[in-house]
Amino acid sequence: EARDSTTLEKTGTDYEVSPKYWVPSDEVERHLQSKNWKLDWLIGWRNVASAHNLRTMIVGAFPRGGVGNSMPLVFPSQSISRKKVAALLCNLSSLCLDFCARQKVGGVNLSQSYVAQFPILPPSAYSEADIAFIVPRVLELTYTSQSMAPFARDLGYEGPPFAWDDDRRARLRAEL
């Protein structure tokens, strides 16, 4: 049965969510190969929006795996530095972008045509100082379990996952 994770469960860096539905791994690999995606993590957003959610644009990085049609994936060019991909993840998760999404989306379907209209910065918009500010915060917000180690390694971090701390996470999100 599907259920929300508790805060106590999230505080353990060995805690992993269990999917409700499963996709055969060969099907996942075939699709990702067709996109020439070689990384062990993905970025996607929830395409079902609701006025009852705190956020309209709910986006995240997660371990390589299968997703349904209600979670479109983002496949940034692999020639872009991983740190600039982390900046993209930050941009997609920002309150500014979410405010625009809230104004733009008229129904519950957050389709790619809406996302294409959102204020998404190109990689060239980020200075080295911007990247130095953004990446450690995105890393700490994202790398909270062992399953996200490939993402952390791609950002140059070799340490353990970060402990889940609601107050600290709120502070990091506010800084971003």
Disulfide bonds with the S-S distance in Angstrom:
none
